[in-house]
């Protein structure tokens, strides 16, 4: 890969993300001209325009971007750790566990006491799952064992969520639980973003600081240990970072899948398949994908707005199948 295109990858993705977020402020049920949006952003517009941009469109676009960044970065890190391009935040059961505890808050009506109950519950679920996986990483040297534990956590959380849906006390609770499980950034505010920001920042920092160890793992675990990598610490920190950002993303937008698989796969050829250099561009690409997908959700001429998680799955599931087929073809 020539140096110039590679060096322009991150700046190009950053510019694309900025353009997408600006476009999200322009577009909606009532499109706004670019000049009015700029005036609203810098405080010189009509109060109604400022309300639309600052209270509705901008926080929604930023929420989609932040969730995409979290899922893209954690997906790239987990794929590097597990050395499997089909790995993503949900593979370790963190997403499902976060969704389960959030569903508990809805089921038992805790949300009626305080609106913060939902994001707090999601982060608690993510941290519980992360703790289990981290303890497993301490006790085992097998990556396969970590994956199997994650699959078990996901299956248990999924079954328990289904049980809660079956016993929903009323149609309103059922609708809230289903809506949460489908994923959406509608009606998100800067307060919602501020609440999850500390967890997001800590998790992303951990993934960024430990990314170099992912490159060493491409040599194999024995060779990585020989060059000085502490495998146990690498597993614990990567899982912890991925758990924190995934829990924060679920707290902000509910369950959104597949983008954590697709973004790293697209980016990998442009960084010479180096896991360490995949993390940042994957985060930016996933953020861009979710912002654009959410714009599409808002512009679709449907009676009720589609959920972002549904659109992400419609886009991501075929890509997941294609990646799996490509991987199988290469291994044959």
C-alpha positions as CSV (number, residue, x, y, z in Angstrom):
1,X,0.0,0.0,0.0
2,X,1.6,3.4,-1.0
3,X,2.5,5.6,1.9
4,X,0.3,8.6,0.8
5,X,-3.0,6.8,0.8
6,X,-2.2,5.1,4.1
7,X,-1.2,8.4,5.8
8,X,-4.4,10.0,4.6
9,X,-6.7,7.3,5.9
10,X,-7.3,8.7,9.4
11,X,-7.5,12.4,8.3
12,X,-9.8,11.4,5.5
13,X,-12.1,9.4,7.8
14,X,-12.1,12.3,10.4
15,X,-13.2,14.7,7.7
16,X,-15.9,12.3,6.5
17,X,-17.2,12.0,10.0
18,X,-17.3,15.8,10.4
19,X,-19.2,16.1,7.1
20,X,-21.6,13.4,8.1
21,X,-22.4,15.0,11.5
22,X,-22.9,18.4,9.8
23,X,-25.2,16.7,7.3
24,X,-27.2,15.2,10.2
25,X,-27.8,18.7,11.4
26,X,-29.0,19.7,8.0
27,X,-31.4,16.9,7.3
28,X,-34.6,15.9,8.9
29,X,-38.3,16.1,8.6
30,X,-37.7,19.8,7.8
31,X,-34.4,20.3,6.1
32,X,-32.4,23.4,7.2
33,X,-30.1,25.4,4.9
34,X,-26.3,25.1,5.6
35,X,-26.2,28.8,6.5
36,X,-28.9,28.5,9.1
37,X,-27.2,25.5,10.7
38,X,-23.9,27.3,10.9
39,X,-25.7,30.3,12.5
40,X,-27.3,28.0,14.9
41,X,-24.1,26.3,15.8
42,X,-22.4,29.6,16.5
43,X,-25.3,31.2,18.3
44,X,-26.5,33.7,15.7
45,X,-29.6,32.0,14.5
46,X,-33.3,32.1,15.2
47,X,-34.1,30.5,18.6
48,X,-36.1,27.8,16.9
49,X,-33.2,26.8,14.7
50,X,-30.9,26.7,17.7
51,X,-33.3,24.5,19.5
52,X,-33.6,22.0,16.6
53,X,-29.8,21.9,16.1
54,X,-28.5,21.9,19.7
55,X,-31.3,20.0,21.4
56,X,-32.3,17.4,18.8
57,X,-30.1,16.9,15.7
58,X,-26.6,17.5,17.0
59,X,-26.8,15.4,20.2
60,X,-28.4,12.6,18.2
61,X,-25.7,12.7,15.5
62,X,-22.9,12.8,18.2
63,X,-24.6,9.9,20.0
64,X,-24.5,7.8,16.9
65,X,-20.9,8.7,16.2
66,X,-19.8,8.0,19.8
67,X,-21.5,4.6,19.8
68,X,-19.9,3.8,16.4
69,X,-16.5,4.8,17.7
70,X,-16.9,2.5,20.7
71,X,-18.1,-0.5,18.8
72,X,-15.5,0.0,16.0
73,X,-12.6,0.3,18.4
74,X,-13.6,-2.5,20.6
75,X,-14.3,-4.7,17.6
76,X,-10.9,-4.1,16.2
77,X,-9.2,-4.7,19.5
78,X,-11.1,-8.0,20.1
79,X,-10.4,-9.2,16.6
80,X,-6.7,-8.5,17.2
81,X,-6.8,-10.2,20.7
82,X,-8.7,-13.3,19.5
83,X,-7.1,-13.3,16.0
84,X,-10.4,-13.8,14.5
85,X,-12.1,-11.3,12.0
86,X,-15.5,-12.4,13.1
87,X,-15.1,-11.3,16.7
88,X,-16.9,-8.2,18.0
89,X,-18.1,-6.7,21.3
90,X,-21.1,-9.1,21.4
91,X,-18.8,-12.2,21.2
92,X,-17.8,-11.9,24.8
93,X,-21.4,-11.4,26.1
94,X,-20.8,-7.8,27.2
95,X,-23.5,-6.3,24.9
96,X,-26.1,-8.9,25.8
97,X,-25.4,-8.6,29.6
98,X,-25.7,-4.8,29.4
99,X,-29.0,-5.1,27.5
100,X,-30.2,-7.6,30.1
101,X,-29.6,-5.4,33.1
102,X,-31.2,-2.5,31.3
103,X,-34.2,-4.6,30.5
104,X,-34.4,-5.5,34.2
105,X,-34.6,-1.8,35.0
106,X,-37.5,-1.4,32.6
107,X,-39.3,-4.6,33.7
108,X,-39.3,-3.6,37.4
109,X,-40.2,0.1,36.7
110,X,-36.9,1.5,38.2
111,X,-36.8,3.9,35.3
112,X,-39.9,5.6,36.7
113,X,-37.9,6.5,39.8
114,X,-35.0,8.1,37.9
115,X,-34.2,8.3,34.1
116,X,-30.6,7.5,34.9
117,X,-31.6,4.0,36.0
118,X,-31.4,2.7,32.4
119,X,-27.9,3.8,31.5
120,X,-26.6,2.9,35.0
121,X,-28.1,-0.6,34.7
122,X,-26.6,-1.1,31.3
123,X,-23.1,-0.1,32.5
124,X,-23.5,-2.4,35.6
125,X,-24.3,-5.3,33.3
126,X,-21.4,-4.6,31.1
127,X,-19.0,-4.3,34.1
128,X,-20.3,-7.6,35.5
129,X,-19.7,-9.4,32.2
130,X,-16.3,-7.8,31.9
131,X,-15.4,-8.9,35.4
132,X,-16.3,-12.5,34.6
133,X,-14.3,-12.5,31.3
134,X,-11.4,-10.8,33.0
135,X,-11.3,-13.4,35.8
136,X,-11.5,-16.1,33.1
137,X,-8.6,-14.5,31.3
138,X,-6.5,-14.7,34.5
139,X,-7.2,-18.4,34.9
140,X,-6.9,-19.6,31.3
141,X,-4.4,-19.3,28.5
142,X,-6.9,-20.4,25.9
143,X,-8.6,-17.8,23.7
144,X,-11.1,-20.4,22.7
145,X,-12.2,-20.7,26.3
146,X,-12.8,-17.0,26.5
147,X,-14.9,-17.1,23.4
148,X,-17.0,-20.1,24.8
149,X,-17.6,-18.2,28.1
150,X,-18.7,-15.2,26.1
151,X,-21.1,-17.3,24.0
152,X,-22.5,-18.8,27.2
153,X,-23.0,-15.3,28.7
154,X,-24.7,-14.1,25.5
155,X,-27.0,-17.2,25.5
156,X,-27.9,-16.8,29.1
157,X,-28.6,-13.1,28.8
158,X,-30.7,-13.6,25.6
159,X,-32.8,-16.4,27.2
160,X,-33.4,-14.3,30.3
161,X,-34.4,-11.2,28.2
162,X,-36.9,-13.4,26.3
163,X,-38.3,-14.6,29.7
164,X,-38.7,-11.0,30.8
165,X,-40.5,-10.1,27.5
166,X,-42.9,-13.1,28.0
167,X,-43.8,-11.9,31.5
168,X,-43.9,-8.2,30.7
169,X,-46.5,-6.7,33.2
170,X,-48.2,-4.5,30.6
171,X,-48.0,-3.6,26.9
172,X,-46.2,-0.3,27.7
173,X,-43.3,-2.1,29.5
174,X,-43.1,-4.6,26.7
175,X,-42.9,-1.9,24.1
176,X,-40.1,-0.1,26.1
177,X,-38.1,-3.4,26.4
178,X,-38.4,-4.2,22.7
179,X,-37.5,-0.7,21.7
180,X,-34.4,-0.8,23.9
181,X,-33.3,-4.2,22.5
182,X,-33.6,-2.9,18.9
183,X,-31.2,0.1,19.5
184,X,-31.8,3.8,18.8
185,X,-30.2,7.2,19.3
186,X,-33.5,9.1,19.0
187,X,-34.2,11.7,21.7
188,X,-30.7,11.5,23.1
189,X,-29.4,14.6,24.8
190,X,-26.0,16.0,25.8
191,X,-26.8,14.9,29.4
192,X,-27.0,11.3,28.1
193,X,-23.7,11.7,26.4
194,X,-22.1,13.4,29.4
195,X,-23.2,10.5,31.7
196,X,-21.5,7.8,29.6
197,X,-18.4,9.9,28.6
198,X,-16.2,8.9,31.6
199,X,-16.7,5.2,30.9
200,X,-16.2,5.7,27.2
201,X,-13.0,7.8,27.7
202,X,-11.4,5.3,30.2
203,X,-12.3,2.3,27.9
204,X,-11.0,3.9,24.7
205,X,-7.8,5.0,26.6
206,X,-7.1,1.4,27.7
207,X,-7.6,0.1,24.1
208,X,-5.4,2.8,22.7
209,X,-2.6,2.3,25.2
210,X,-2.6,-1.5,24.8
211,X,-2.9,-1.6,21.0
212,X,0.8,-2.4,20.4
213,X,0.4,-5.7,22.1
214,X,-2.1,-6.7,19.5
215,X,0.6,-6.5,16.8
216,X,2.8,-8.8,18.8
217,X,0.0,-11.4,19.0
218,X,0.1,-11.8,15.2
219,X,3.3,-13.7,15.7
220,X,1.5,-16.2,17.9
221,X,1.2,-16.4,21.6
222,X,4.6,-18.1,22.2
223,X,6.5,-15.7,20.0
224,X,4.6,-12.8,21.6
225,X,5.7,-13.9,25.1
226,X,9.2,-14.4,23.8
227,X,9.4,-10.7,22.8
228,X,8.2,-9.6,26.2
229,X,4.4,-9.3,25.9
230,X,2.5,-10.2,29.1
231,X,-0.4,-12.2,27.6
232,X,-2.4,-12.2,30.7
233,X,-2.2,-8.4,31.1
234,X,-3.0,-7.9,27.4
235,X,-6.1,-10.1,27.6
236,X,-7.4,-8.5,30.8
237,X,-6.8,-4.9,29.7
238,X,-8.3,-5.5,26.2
239,X,-11.4,-7.2,27.6
240,X,-11.7,-4.4,30.3
241,X,-11.4,-1.6,27.7
242,X,-13.9,-3.3,25.3
243,X,-16.3,-4.0,28.2
244,X,-16.3,-0.4,29.3
245,X,-16.9,1.2,25.9
246,X,-19.5,-1.5,24.9
247,X,-21.4,-1.0,28.2
248,X,-21.3,2.8,27.6
249,X,-22.6,2.4,24.0
250,X,-25.4,0.1,25.2
251,X,-26.3,2.6,27.9
252,X,-26.5,5.4,25.3
253,X,-28.2,3.6,22.4
254,X,-29.3,0.1,23.3
255,X,-28.1,-3.0,21.4
256,X,-26.5,-2.3,18.0
257,X,-24.6,-5.1,16.3
258,X,-22.4,-5.9,13.4
259,X,-20.7,-2.5,12.9
260,X,-17.9,-3.8,15.2
261,X,-17.2,-6.6,12.8
262,X,-17.6,-4.8,9.5
263,X,-15.5,-1.6,10.1
264,X,-12.2,-3.4,11.1
265,X,-12.6,-5.8,8.1
266,X,-12.8,-2.8,5.7
267,X,-9.9,-1.0,7.3
268,X,-7.5,-3.9,7.7
269,X,-6.1,-4.0,4.1
270,X,-5.3,-0.2,4.3
271,X,-3.0,-0.7,7.3
272,X,-1.2,-3.8,6.2
273,X,-3.3,-6.0,8.4
274,X,-1.6,-4.6,11.5
275,X,-4.1,-4.8,14.5
276,X,-2.5,-1.9,16.3
277,X,-3.1,0.5,13.4
278,X,-6.6,-0.9,12.8
279,X,-8.1,0.5,16.1
280,X,-8.3,4.2,15.3
281,X,-9.5,4.1,11.7
282,X,-12.0,1.3,12.6
283,X,-13.4,3.6,15.3
284,X,-13.8,6.5,12.9
285,X,-15.3,4.3,10.1
286,X,-17.8,2.7,12.4
287,X,-18.8,6.2,13.7
288,X,-19.3,7.4,10.1
289,X,-21.4,4.3,9.3
290,X,-23.7,4.8,12.2
291,X,-24.2,8.6,11.6
292,X,-25.0,7.9,7.9
293,X,-27.3,5.0,8.9
294,X,-29.1,7.2,11.4
295,X,-29.6,9.9,8.8
296,X,-31.2,7.2,6.6
297,X,-33.4,6.2,9.4
298,X,-34.7,9.7,9.8
299,X,-35.3,10.2,6.1
300,X,-37.1,6.9,5.4
301,X,-40.7,7.6,4.5
302,X,-42.2,5.2,7.0
303,X,-45.2,5.7,9.4
304,X,-42.9,5.0,12.4
305,X,-39.2,5.5,12.6
306,X,-37.1,2.4,12.1
307,X,-34.6,1.6,14.8
308,X,-30.9,2.2,14.2
309,X,-30.0,-1.3,15.4
310,X,-32.4,-2.9,12.9
311,X,-30.8,-0.9,10.0
312,X,-27.3,-1.7,11.2
313,X,-28.2,-5.4,11.3
314,X,-29.7,-5.2,7.8
315,X,-26.5,-3.7,6.5
316,X,-24.1,-5.7,8.7
317,X,-25.6,-9.2,8.6
318,X,-24.9,-9.7,4.8
319,X,-21.4,-8.3,5.3
320,X,-20.9,-10.7,8.2
321,X,-21.9,-13.6,6.0
322,X,-19.6,-12.4,3.2
323,X,-16.6,-12.1,5.7
324,X,-17.3,-15.6,7.0
325,X,-17.4,-17.0,3.5
326,X,-14.2,-15.2,2.6
327,X,-12.5,-16.6,5.7
328,X,-13.6,-20.1,4.9
329,X,-12.4,-19.8,1.3
330,X,-9.0,-18.6,2.5
331,X,-8.7,-21.5,5.0
332,X,-9.6,-24.2,2.4
